C-alpha cells in the first residue's frame, strides 16, 4: 500500500508541476503582451508629444516667417546688416577701450624699461654748446604763447582778444627749447653728458654674482647690489652728481670724483667709480617745475598744486597727483633766473612786462631731478632678461592693438560697403520675389561676414594669448621679488589689470565673435540649399522652355526655307545678268588701263630721247670749244718760242761781235737755257690751267645732266604712281559696286546656298579673267635708269 501511495503521490506532484508550468508560461505570455502593449502605448504617446512639439515649432517658424515677410524689405535689410555689424562694433569698441587702458597701465612699466635702457653716463662737461657725441641734460620745451591781451595789472583779466586790446598786447611766441642752466658773467653755459654704448640690460646680469678677471668692477664692494661689470678699458658709469656753491670736501680731494668749476662760487662733483655708492649708477635726468617728476609720464611738465599756468600758454601745465619718489633733486633755479638765462635780453624784457606772468616776483622753482637705475637683487641679476622681454612685449602689444583695430575697422568698412551693395540688390530681389538671387546674396553676405569676423576672432585670440604669456612673465618676477617694493607694486598693478579687465574684455570679444561665427555657419547652410533647389528648378524650366523654343525655331526655319526656295528661282536670272554686266565693265576697265600704260611708256621714251639728244649736242659743243682753245694755246706757245729763238739769235750775234772768250760764251748759253726753262714752265702752267678748266666744265656738265636725268626719272615715277593709284581707286570702286550688288541679290538666300553660288561665280569670273589676262598682259618695258612693268591684277 505504501508503494502504491508513494507512486500516486509522485504522479500527483508531476501533474501539479505540469499544471503550474503551463500556468506560469501563460502568465508570462500575458505579461509580455501587456508589456509590449504598454511600450507601444508609450511610443505612441511620445510620437504624439514629439509631433505636437514639431507641429508647434513649425507653426512658430511659420508665424516668424510671416511676421518677417510682413516687414518692408528696406527694414529687413537694415536690421540684418545691423545684426551682422554688431559684433564688429563691439570688438572695435572693446579693442579701443582696452588699448587706452593698456596705455595708461603700461606707462609706468615702459618708464622702468626706459630706465634700464638708458645708456651709462661716463663724463660731464660745462660749455656753451654740446658737441655731437654729447647730450644736453636739459630736455625741456617751453610751450610758447598764443597772441592775446594781458590786463592783469589793471583788471586782473588775461584774454585772447588781441585786436581790441587796451593793455599789453601779447604777440604769438613759438615753442622754445631750453638749453642753459648756468651763467658766468655774460657767458651762458649748459651741462653736457657723454654716454656709453652700454646700459643695464647689457651688463646687469652676472654669471656668478661677481665680475670676472677680464672685467673691471665698478661700485661699492660692501654693497653688491651696486656692482656693475665693464670691460678693462671701459670707463665706469657715474654713480652720483652733486652741485655745490663752493669747494666741498672730501669730493674735491678724492681722485675718483670728477670736478667742474662753473664760476667762482659754483662747482659740480660727480662720482666716477662708486666705491662708496649706495645705489646703482645714474640713469636719467628730468628738468621740471612742481613737486617732482610725474610717475605716470616723465614727459609731463609739472607745476605746483597752488599755481595756475599762464592763460596764454599754448600747452597748459597741470599738476600731477602722484610723483615718482625714485627721483631726487640735484639742482634748482628760480623761474626769473631761468628766463634770464634762456632768453635774450630783448625777449626777457618783453616777457617781464607781462603783468600776468609776474616774473620778477614769482617764487616758482624749476629743478633738475636725478634717478639711478632701479635696484635689482644681485643674485637674480639674470632675471633682468625676463623684464627686458616684458619691455619688448609692451611695444609689440601696442602693435597688436593697432593692428587689431586697423584690421577690424578695415573689415567693418569693407563689409559696410558690401552691405550697401547687398541692400540695393537684395531690395530689388525681394521686390521681384527672386528666391534664387535672394539666397545667393545671403550666401555672399554671410561669407563676407565670416571673413571679417574670422579676422577679428583670430586677432583677439592672438592678442589674448600674447597677454597671457606677458602675465606669466610678470608672475615669475613678482614671485621672486627682485627689486624694490615700488617696482613690485607696479608689476602687480599691471598683472591685476591683465587678469581682470584685459582678460575679461577679450574673452567677451572672443565669445561674442565666436557665437556670431557659429551663427553664420549655421545660417549659410539653408541659404546654400535654397539656392541649389531654386537653381535646379530654373534649370528644369529653362530646359523645357529651350525645347519649346527649338520646336518653334524649326517651324520658323521651315517656313523661311520655303519662302527662300520660292525666291531662289526668281533671283537666278537677275544674278546672271549682273555677272555679265560686271564682266563687261571689268573688261573695259582692263583695256583702258592697257591704253594708259602704252601712252605712258611712249611719252617716257620720247622724253628720254629728247634728253639724250640735248646732252649729246651740249657735249659736242663742249668738245669743239675745247679743241679751239687747245689750238689757240698751241699757236700762242709756238709764237712765243719763235720770238724767244729770234731774240736769242740776235743776242748771240751781238755777243759774238763784242766778246770772244769762252767764259762769256758759257754764261750766255746758261742764260739762254734759263730763259728756255722759264718759257717751258710758263707753257706747262698754262696747259695745266686749261686742262683744269676743261675738267671743271666737263664735271659741271655731267652733274647737270645727272640732275636732269634724276628729275626726269622722278617725274616718270610720279606719273606711274598716279596712274597706279587711279587704277586702284577705279578697281576698288568697281569692287564696292559689285559687292553691293551681290549683297542686295544674296540677302534673301540662305547661307549655304549663298556660299555655293559665290563659289560658282568666282570660278566663272576667274576663268574669264584668266582668258582676258592672257590677251591683255603687258610686256616689261625698260629704258636707261628706270623700268616700267605693266601688271593686270585679278579682280574678284
C-alpha positions in Angstrom: 0.0 0.0 0.0 2.8 2.3 0.9 4.4 1.8 -2.5 1.2 2.5 -4.3 0.5 5.6 -2.3 4.0 6.9 -2.9 3.7 6.3 -6.7 0.3 8.0 -6.7 1.8 11.0 -4.8 4.6 11.3 -7.3 2.1 11.2 -10.2 0.0 13.9 -8.5 3.1 16.1 -7.9 4.1 15.7 -11.6 0.7 16.6 -12.7 0.7 19.6 -10.3 4.1 20.8 -11.6 2.9 20.4 -15.3 -0.2 22.5 -14.4 1.9 25.1 -12.6 4.4 25.3 -15.5 1.7 25.8 -18.1 0.0 28.4 -16.0 3.4 30.1 -15.5 4.0 30.1 -19.2 0.6 31.5 -20.0 1.0 34.1 -17.2 4.5 35.0 -18.6 3.0 35.3 -22.1 0.2 37.5 -20.8 2.7 39.7 -19.0 4.8 40.0 -22.1 1.8 41.0 -24.2 0.7 43.6 -21.6 4.4 44.9 -21.5 4.5 45.2 -25.3 1.2 46.9 -25.4 2.4 49.4 -22.8 5.5 50.0 -24.8 3.5 50.7 -27.9 1.2 53.0 -26.0 4.3 54.8 -24.6 5.8 55.1 -28.1 2.5 56.4 -29.5 2.3 58.9 -26.6 5.9 60.0 -27.3 5.2 60.3 -31.0 2.1 62.4 -30.3 4.1 64.6 -28.0 7.0 64.9 -30.4 4.7 65.5 -33.4 2.9 68.1 -31.3 6.2 69.8 -30.4 7.3 69.7 -34.1 4.0 71.0 -35.2 4.2 73.8 -32.7 7.8 74.6 -33.8 6.7 74.6 -37.4 3.8 76.9 -36.5 6.1 79.2 -34.6 8.6 79.2 -37.5 5.7 79.9 -40.0 4.5 82.7 -37.7 8.0 84.2 -37.6 8.4 83.9 -41.4 5.0 85.6 -41.9 6.0 88.3 -39.5 9.4 88.7 -41.1 7.9 88.9 -44.6 5.3 91.4 -43.4 8.2 93.8 -42.6 9.2 96.1 -45.6 12.3 95.0 -47.4 14.3 98.0 -46.5 13.8 97.5 -42.8 14.5 93.8 -43.1 17.8 94.5 -44.9 18.8 97.3 -42.4 18.1 95.0 -39.4 20.0 92.2 -41.0 23.1 94.4 -41.6 22.9 95.9 -38.1 22.8 92.4 -36.6 25.8 91.5 -38.7 27.8 94.6 -37.8 27.0 94.4 -34.1 29.8 92.0 -33.1 32.3 94.0 -35.2 31.3 97.2 -33.4 31.6 95.5 -30.0 35.0 94.2 -31.0 36.3 97.6 -32.2 35.0 99.4 -29.1 36.4 96.9 -26.7 39.7 96.9 -28.5 39.9 100.7 -28.4 38.9 100.9 -24.7 41.4 98.1 -23.8 44.1 99.9 -25.8 43.5 103.1 -23.9 43.6 101.3 -20.6 46.7 99.4 -21.6 48.4 102.6 -22.4 47.6 104.1 -19.0 48.6 101.0 -17.2 51.8 100.3 -19.2 53.2 103.8 -18.9 55.0 103.0 -15.6 56.3 99.7 -16.9 57.5 101.5 -20.1 59.2 104.1 -17.8 61.0 101.2 -16.0 62.1 99.9 -19.4 63.4 103.4 -20.3 65.3 103.5 -17.0 67.1 100.2 -17.7 67.6 101.0 -21.5 69.3 104.4 -20.8 73.0 104.3 -21.6 75.6 104.9 -18.9 76.8 108.4 -18.1 80.6 108.4 -18.3 81.5 112.1 -18.2 80.1 115.6 -17.6 81.3 118.9 -19.0 80.0 122.5 -18.8 80.2 124.6 -22.0 78.3 126.9 -24.2 77.2 124.2 -26.7 77.3 120.4 -26.5 79.3 118.5 -29.2 77.9 115.9 -31.5 78.9 113.0 -29.2 77.3 114.6 -26.1 73.7 115.2 -24.9 72.2 118.1 -23.1 71.0 117.2 -19.7 68.1 119.7 -20.0 65.3 118.2 -22.2 62.6 120.8 -21.7 60.4 122.7 -24.3 58.8 125.9 -23.3 55.4 125.7 -24.9 55.2 129.3 -26.3 52.4 131.8 -26.1 49.2 132.5 -28.0 48.5 136.1 -29.0 46.2 137.9 -26.7 45.7 140.8 -24.2 47.3 141.0 -20.7 45.3 143.3 -18.5 46.2 141.6 -15.3 47.7 144.7 -13.6 44.5 146.8 -14.2 41.6 144.4 -14.2 43.1 141.0 -13.5 41.9 139.7 -16.9 44.0 137.9 -19.5 42.1 137.3 -22.7 42.8 136.2 -26.3 41.3 139.4 -27.8 44.5 140.7 -29.4 42.9 143.2 -31.8 40.8 145.2 -29.3 43.4 145.1 -26.5 43.7 148.3 -24.4 46.5 146.9 -22.2 49.6 144.9 -23.1 49.3 143.2 -26.4 50.9 139.7 -26.2 52.3 138.6 -29.6 52.4 134.9 -30.6 55.6 133.1 -29.4 56.8 129.8 -30.9 57.8 126.9 -28.7 61.4 127.2 -27.5 63.9 124.6 -26.4 65.7 125.4 -23.1 69.5 124.8 -23.3 71.3 126.7 -20.5 71.4 126.2 -16.7 74.3 128.5 -15.6 75.8 131.9 -16.3 79.4 133.0 -15.8 79.2 136.8 -16.3 77.7 137.3 -19.7 78.5 133.8 -20.8 75.7 131.2 -20.8 76.6 127.6 -20.0 74.9 124.2 -20.2 75.6 120.8 -18.7 76.6 118.2 -21.3 77.0 114.5 -20.7 78.8 111.7 -22.5 77.1 108.3 -22.6 78.5 104.9 -23.1 77.2 102.3 -25.6 76.3 100.1 -22.7 73.2 100.0 -20.5 71.9 97.9 -17.6 70.4 95.3 -19.8 73.8 94.7 -21.4 76.0 94.4 -18.2 73.4 93.9 -15.5 73.3 90.1 -15.5 76.2 88.5 -13.6 77.2 84.8 -14.1 78.4 84.1 -10.5 77.4 87.3 -8.6 80.7 88.9 -9.2 82.9 90.3 -12.1 85.3 88.0 -14.0 89.1 88.5 -14.2 88.6 90.1 -17.7 86.2 92.8 -16.3 86.6 95.9 -14.2 84.4 96.1 -11.0 82.5 99.4 -10.5 80.5 100.1 -7.4 80.7 99.5 -3.7 82.1 96.1 -2.8 80.3 96.2 0.6 77.0 96.6 -1.2 77.0 94.0 -4.0 73.7 95.3 -5.4 75.6 98.5 -6.6 78.2 96.5 -8.6 78.5 96.9 -12.4 81.0 95.0 -14.5 82.5 96.7 -17.5 85.5 96.0 -19.8 89.0 96.6 -18.6 89.4 99.5 -21.0 85.9 100.9 -20.4 85.1 103.8 -18.1 82.8 103.1 -15.1 79.4 104.7 -15.1 78.8 107.8 -13.0 77.1 106.9 -9.7 76.2 110.4 -8.4 76.4 114.1 -9.2 76.4 117.0 -6.6 76.0 120.8 -7.3 77.7 123.0 -4.6 78.2 126.7 -4.0 81.9 126.4 -3.3 84.7 123.9 -2.9 83.5 120.9 -0.9 85.4 118.1 0.8 86.0 115.2 0.6 84.9 115.3 -3.1 87.5 117.9 -4.1 90.4 115.8 -3.0 89.1 112.4 -4.0 90.6 111.3 -7.3 87.6 109.1 -8.0 85.4 112.2 -8.1 85.3 114.5 -11.2 85.2 118.2 -10.6 83.9 121.1 -12.8 84.2 124.8 -11.8 81.4 126.8 -13.3 82.2 130.1 -11.6 83.9 131.4 -8.5 81.1 130.1 -6.3 79.6 127.2 -8.4 81.1 123.7 -8.6 79.9 120.3 -9.8 81.3 117.0 -8.4 80.5 113.5 -9.9 81.4 110.0 -8.7 83.3 108.2 -11.4 83.8 104.9 -9.6 81.1 104.4 -7.0 83.4 103.0 -4.3 81.1 104.3 -1.6 77.9 104.3 -3.5 74.6 103.2 -2.0 72.7 102.9 -5.4 73.3 101.8 -8.9 74.7 104.4 -11.4 72.7 107.4 -12.6 70.2 106.6 -15.4 68.0 109.6 -16.0 67.7 113.4 -15.5 64.3 115.2 -15.7 64.0 119.0 -15.6 60.6 120.3 -14.5 58.8 122.5 -12.0 56.4 121.4 -9.4 56.7 118.9 -6.5 58.6 116.3 -8.5 58.5 114.1 -11.6 55.1 112.7 -12.5 55.1 108.9 -12.1 52.7 108.3 -14.9 54.6 110.2 -17.6 58.1 111.6 -17.2 57.5 113.9 -20.2 54.6 115.7 -18.4 55.6 119.3 -17.4 54.6 119.5 -13.8 53.5 122.6 -11.9 52.9 123.3 -8.2 49.4 122.4 -6.9 48.8 126.0 -5.8 49.7 127.5 -9.1 48.0 128.0 -12.5 49.9 128.3 -15.7 49.8 131.5 -17.7 46.5 131.5 -19.5 48.0 132.3 -22.9 50.4 129.4 -22.8 50.0 127.1 -25.8 50.1 124.0 -23.7 48.8 124.4 -20.2 50.8 122.7 -17.5 48.8 120.7 -14.9 50.0 119.4 -11.5 50.2 115.6 -11.3 48.6 113.8 -8.4 51.4 111.3 -7.9 55.2 111.9 -8.2 57.9 109.3 -8.5 59.9 109.1 -5.2 62.9 107.4 -7.0 63.8 110.9 -8.4 65.8 113.2 -6.1 66.5 116.9 -6.6 70.1 117.7 -7.8 69.9 121.4 -8.8 67.2 124.2 -8.6 66.8 127.5 -10.3 64.2 130.2 -10.0 61.9 130.9 -12.9 63.1 134.5 -13.2 66.8 133.5 -13.3 65.9 130.6 -15.7 64.2 133.1 -18.2 67.2 135.5 -17.9 69.5 132.6 -18.7 67.4 131.1 -21.6 66.1 134.2 -23.4 67.8 137.1 -24.9 67.7 140.4 -23.1 65.0 141.8 -25.5 62.8 138.8 -25.3 63.2 138.7 -21.5 62.2 142.4 -21.3 59.0 141.7 -23.3 58.1 138.7 -21.1 58.8 140.6 -17.9 56.4 143.4 -19.0 53.5 140.9 -19.0 52.0 141.6 -15.6 50.2 138.2 -15.6 53.5 136.3 -15.7 54.9 138.1 -12.7 58.5 137.0 -13.5 60.2 139.5 -11.1 58.2 138.4 -8.1 57.5 134.8 -8.9 58.7 132.2 -6.4 58.3 129.3 -8.8 61.3 127.0 -8.9 62.5 124.6 -11.6 64.5 121.6 -10.5 66.8 119.1 -12.2 66.0 115.7 -10.8 68.3 112.7 -11.0 67.5 109.0 -10.8 69.7 105.9 -10.6 69.0 102.6 -12.2 66.2 100.6 -10.5 67.8 98.3 -7.8 68.0 94.7 -8.6 68.9 91.8 -6.4 72.4 90.7 -7.1 71.5 87.0 -7.0 68.7 87.5 -9.5 70.5 89.7 -12.0 70.0 87.1 -14.8 66.2 87.6 -14.4 66.6 91.1 -15.8 66.4 89.4 -19.2 62.8 88.4 -18.3 62.0 92.1 -17.7 63.7 93.0 -20.9 61.5 90.7 -22.8 58.5 92.3 -21.0 59.5 95.7 -22.3 59.7 94.3 -25.8 56.3 92.7 -25.3 54.8 96.1 -24.3 55.9 97.6 -27.6 54.6 94.5 -29.5 51.3 94.6 -27.6 50.8 98.2 -28.8 51.4 96.9 -32.3 48.9 94.2 -31.8 46.3 96.7 -30.6 46.9 98.9 -33.6 46.9 96.0 -36.0 43.7 94.6 -34.4 42.0 98.0 -34.5 43.0 98.6 -38.1 42.0 95.1 -39.3 38.6 95.3 -37.5 38.0 98.8 -38.8 39.0 97.9 -42.4 37.0 94.7 -42.3 33.9 96.6 -41.0 34.3 99.3 -43.6 34.6 96.7 -46.4 31.6 94.8 -45.0 29.7 98.1 -44.7 30.4 99.0 -48.3 29.4 95.5 -49.4 26.3 95.8 -47.2 25.2 98.9 -49.2 25.6 96.9 -52.4 23.9 93.9 -50.8 21.0 96.1 -49.6 20.5 97.6 -53.1 20.4 94.3 -55.0 18.6 92.4 -52.3 15.8 95.1 -52.2 15.3 94.5 -55.9 15.3 90.7 -55.4 12.8 90.9 -52.6 10.5 93.1 -54.7 10.8 90.6 -57.6 10.5 87.7 -55.2 13.5 86.1 -56.9 14.3 83.4 -54.3 17.5 82.2 -56.1 19.1 85.6 -56.1 17.9 86.3 -52.6 19.6 83.1 -51.4 22.8 83.8 -53.4 23.2 87.3 -52.0 22.5 86.0 -48.5 25.3 83.5 -49.0 27.7 86.2 -50.3 26.8 88.4 -47.4 27.4 85.6 -44.9 30.7 84.8 -46.5 31.8 88.4 -46.1 30.6 88.4 -42.5 32.5 85.1 -41.8 35.7 86.6 -43.3 35.5 89.8 -41.3 34.6 88.1 -38.0 37.3 85.4 -38.6 39.9 88.1 -38.8 38.6 89.8 -35.7 38.4 86.4 -33.9 42.0 85.5 -34.8 43.4 88.8 -33.8 41.5 88.7 -30.5 42.8 85.2 -29.7 46.4 86.1 -30.6 46.3 89.3 -28.5 44.8 87.4 -25.5 47.4 84.6 -25.8 50.2 87.1 -26.0 48.9 88.9 -23.0 48.7 85.7 -21.0 52.3 85.0 -21.8 53.0 88.6 -20.8 51.2 88.0 -17.4 53.2 84.8 -16.9 56.5 86.7 -17.0 55.1 89.2 -14.5 54.1 86.4 -12.2 57.7 85.0 -12.3 59.1 88.4 -11.4 56.6 89.1 -8.7 57.2 85.7 -7.1 61.0 86.3 -7.0 60.7 89.9 -5.8 64.0 91.0 -7.4 63.7 94.8 -6.9 62.0 97.4 -4.6 58.5 97.4 -3.2 57.5 100.1 -5.7 58.7 98.0 -8.6 56.8 95.1 -7.1 53.7 97.2 -6.8 53.8 98.5 -10.4 54.3 94.9 -11.7 51.4 93.7 -9.6 49.1 96.5 -10.9 49.9 95.5 -14.4 49.3 91.9 -13.7 46.0 92.7 -11.9 44.9 94.7 -14.9 45.6 91.8 -17.3 43.9 89.3 -15.1 40.8 91.4 -14.7 39.9 94.0 -17.2 42.1 93.0 -20.1 41.2 89.3 -20.0 37.5 89.9 -19.5 37.3 92.3 -22.4 39.0 90.0 -24.8 37.1 86.9 -23.5 33.9 88.8 -24.1 35.1 89.8 -27.6 36.1 86.2 -28.4 32.8 84.7 -27.1 30.6 87.2 -28.9 32.5 86.9 -32.2 32.6 83.1 -31.8 28.8 82.9 -31.3 28.3 85.0 -34.4 30.7 82.9 -36.4 28.8 79.8 -35.4 25.5 81.6 -36.2 26.9 82.5 -39.7 28.0 78.9 -40.3 24.5 77.6 -39.4 22.7 80.3 -41.4 24.7 79.7 -44.6 23.5 76.1 -44.9 19.8 76.7 -45.6 20.7 79.6 -47.9 23.0 77.3 -49.9 20.3 74.6 -50.0 17.7 77.1 -51.1 20.0 78.4 -53.9 20.7 74.9 -55.1 17.0 74.0 -55.1 16.0 77.2 -56.9 18.8 76.8 -59.4 17.6 73.2 -60.1 14.1 74.5 -60.8 15.4 77.2 -63.0 17.5 74.7 -64.9 14.5 72.4 -65.5 12.2 75.3 -66.5 14.9 76.6 -68.9 15.3 73.1 -70.3 11.5 72.9 -71.1 11.5 76.4 -72.5 14.5 75.6 -74.6 12.8 72.6 -76.1 9.7 74.6 -76.9 11.9 77.3 -78.4 13.7 74.7 -80.6 10.4 73.4 -81.9 9.3 77.0 -82.7 12.6 77.7 -84.3 12.3 74.6 -86.5 8.9 75.6 -87.7 10.1 79.1 -88.4 13.1 77.7 -90.3 10.9 75.5 -92.5 8.7 78.5 -93.4 11.8 80.6 -94.2 13.3 77.8 -96.3 10.1 77.5 -98.3 10.0 81.3 -98.9 13.6 81.3 -99.9 13.2 78.4 -102.3 10.4 80.3 -104.0 12.6 83.4 -104.3 15.6 81.4 -105.4 14.4 80.8 -108.9 13.5 84.5 -109.4 16.9 85.7 -108.3 19.0 83.3 -110.5 18.1 85.1 -113.8 18.9 88.5 -112.3 22.2 87.2 -111.0 23.4 86.0 -114.4 22.6 89.4 -115.9 24.5 91.2 -113.2 27.5 88.9 -113.7 27.6 89.6 -117.4 27.4 93.4 -116.7 30.2 93.1 -114.2 32.4 91.2 -116.6 31.8 93.8 -119.4 32.7 96.6 -117.1 35.8 94.8 -115.8 36.9 94.1 -119.5 36.5 97.8 -120.4 38.5 98.8 -117.3 41.4 96.5 -118.2 41.6 97.7 -121.8 41.5 101.3 -120.6 44.4 100.5 -118.2 46.4 98.9 -121.0 46.0 102.0 -123.2 47.1 104.3 -120.4 50.2 102.1 -119.9 51.1 102.3 -123.6 50.7 106.1 -123.7 52.8 106.5 -120.6 55.6 104.3 -122.0 55.6 106.1 -125.3 55.7 109.5 -123.6 58.6 108.4 -121.3 60.6 107.2 -124.4 60.1 110.5 -126.2 61.2 112.5 -123.1 64.3 110.2 -122.7 65.3 110.6 -126.4 64.9 114.4 -126.2 67.1 114.5 -123.1 69.8 112.3 -124.7 69.9 114.4 -127.9 70.2 117.6 -125.9 73.0 116.1 -123.8 74.9 114.9 -127.0 74.6 118.4 -128.5 75.9 120.0 -125.4 78.8 117.5 -125.3 79.8 118.2 -129.0 79.7 121.9 -128.4 82.0 121.5 -125.3 84.4 119.3 -127.3 84.6 121.8 -130.2 85.2 124.6 -127.7 87.9 122.7 -126.0 89.7 121.9 -129.3 89.6 125.5 -130.4 91.1 126.5 -127.0 93.8 123.9 -127.4 94.7 125.2 -131.0 94.8 128.8 -129.7 97.1 127.8 -126.9 99.4 125.8 -129.2 99.6 128.7 -131.7 100.4 131.1 -128.9 103.1 128.9 -127.5 104.7 128.5 -130.9 104.8 132.2 -131.5 106.4 132.7 -128.1 109.0 130.1 -128.9 109.8 131.7 -132.2 110.1 135.1 -130.6 112.5 133.7 -128.0 114.6 132.0 -130.6 114.8 135.1 -132.7 115.8 137.1 -129.6 118.4 134.5 -128.6 119.9 134.6 -132.2 120.1 138.4 -132.1 121.7 138.4 -128.7 124.1 135.7 -129.8 125.2 137.7 -132.8 125.6 140.8 -130.7 127.6 138.8 -128.2 129.9 137.3 -130.8 130.6 140.6 -132.2 131.6 142.0 -128.9 133.0 139.0 -126.9 135.1 136.1 -128.0 136.2 134.5 -124.8 134.8 131.1 -123.7 133.6 132.1 -120.3 131.3 134.7 -121.6 130.1 132.2 -124.2 129.2 129.7 -121.4 127.4 132.4 -119.4 125.5 133.4 -122.5 124.5 129.7 -123.1 123.4 129.4 -119.4 121.3 132.5 -119.7 119.6 131.1 -122.8 118.9 127.8 -121.1 117.3 129.6 -118.1 115.1 131.6 -120.4 114.1 128.4 -122.3 113.3 126.7 -118.9 111.2 129.7 -117.8 109.3 129.6 -121.0 108.6 125.9 -120.7 107.4 126.3 -117.1 105.1 129.1 -118.2 103.7 127.0 -121.0 103.2 124.0 -118.7 101.3 126.1 -116.2 99.1 127.5 -118.9 98.4 124.0 -120.1 97.6 122.8 -116.6 95.1 125.7 -116.1 93.5 124.9 -119.4 93.1 121.2 -118.5 91.7 122.0 -115.1 89.2 124.5 -116.6 88.1 121.9 -119.1 87.8 119.2 -116.5 85.7 121.5 -114.3 83.3 122.3 -117.2 83.0 118.6 -118.0 82.2 117.8 -114.4 79.6 120.6 -114.2 78.0 119.3 -117.4 77.9 115.7 -116.1 76.3 116.8 -112.8 73.7 118.9 -114.7 72.9 116.0 -116.9 72.6 113.6 -114.0 70.3 116.1 -112.2 68.2 116.4 -115.3 68.1 112.6 -115.6 67.0 112.2 -111.9 64.3 114.8 -112.3 63.0 113.1 -115.4 63.1 109.7 -113.6 61.3 111.2 -110.6 58.7 112.8 -112.8 58.2 109.4 -114.6 57.8 107.6 -111.3 55.2 110.1 -110.0 53.3 109.7 -113.2 53.4 105.9 -112.8 52.2 106.2 -109.1 49.4 108.4 -110.1 48.4 106.0 -112.8 48.6 103.1 -110.4 46.6 105.0 -107.8 43.9 105.8 -110.2 43.7 102.2 -111.3 43.5 101.0 -107.7 40.7 103.5 -107.0 38.7 102.5 -110.1 39.2 98.8 -109.1 38.1 99.5 -105.5 35.0 101.4 -106.7 34.2 98.5 -109.1 34.7 96.0 -106.3 32.4 98.0 -104.0 29.8 98.3 -106.6 30.0 94.5 -107.3 29.8 93.8 -103.5 26.8 96.0 -103.0 25.0 94.3 -105.9 26.0 90.9 -104.6 24.7 91.8 -101.1 21.4 93.0 -102.5 20.9 89.9 -104.5 22.0 87.4 -101.9 20.2 88.9 -98.9 17.1 86.7 -99.4 19.0 83.4 -99.8 20.3 81.1 -97.1 23.9 81.0 -96.1 24.6 77.5 -97.6 23.2 78.4 -101.0 25.0 81.8 -100.9 28.3 80.1 -100.4 27.7 77.6 -103.3 26.6 80.3 -105.7 29.5 82.6 -104.8 32.0 79.8 -105.4 30.5 79.2 -108.8 30.5 82.9 -109.7 34.1 83.2 -108.5 35.2 80.2 -110.6 33.5 81.5 -113.7 34.9 85.0 -113.2 38.3 83.6 -112.6 38.2 81.6 -115.8 37.1 84.7 -117.8 39.7 86.8 -116.1 42.4 84.3 -116.9 41.4 84.3 -120.5 41.4 88.1 -120.6 44.7 88.2 -118.7 46.4 86.2 -121.5 45.0 88.7 -124.0 45.8 91.9 -122.1 49.1 91.0 -120.4 51.5 94.0 -120.6 55.2 93.5 -121.6 58.2 94.6 -119.4 59.4 98.0 -120.5 62.9 99.2 -119.6 65.0 102.1 -120.7 68.0 103.9 -119.1 67.9 104.1 -115.3 64.2 103.1 -114.8 62.0 100.1 -115.6 58.2 100.0 -116.2 56.2 96.9 -115.7 52.6 96.6 -116.6 50.6 94.3 -114.3 47.0 93.2 -114.7 45.5 92.5 -111.2 43.0 89.7 -110.6 39.7 91.3 -109.5 37.3 89.1 -107.5 
